[in-house]
Amino acid sequence: SRQPEVLWAQRSEKVYLTISLPDAKDVSLKCEPDGVFNFSAVGVNGDSFSVTLQLFGSISPERCKTNIGLRNILCSIQKEQKGWWPRLLKAPEKPAPYLKVDWNKWCDEDDEEYSDSEDGGVAYTGEDDESSDDGGMLYLPDLEKARGN
């Protein structure tokens, strides 16, 4: 199984992962409270792709959302505790080459208030009960229902 390219960015309350895998099929995503993120899918040529990330901190799986698009899979992962992580992964060593910062969604800690109010050019737009950057995304349990699993 191969690893797809994964772009990431964070806010004080959540982490955004964008998995670059056009026309993905049989997409499976799982978020664990201890920060384990599992993804697997089949690519356009029938190749299997998977990635498991041990995120820096604990997360709230029931509040993680995803949106499967034609070119990529967008994931919004809710941090259990608000605050900025010094890095995406728990392990201090350099991340794998398929893991890259998403500079289009990146925002520095001191820029967060500005980017939230001005929408900061973040691609996650739409109405949401608490923030405007996850519109059109489904909570993971709803995604499973929508796929008929």
Order of alpha helices (4+ residues) and beta strands (2+ residues): beta-beta-beta-beta-beta-beta-beta-beta-alpha-beta-alpha
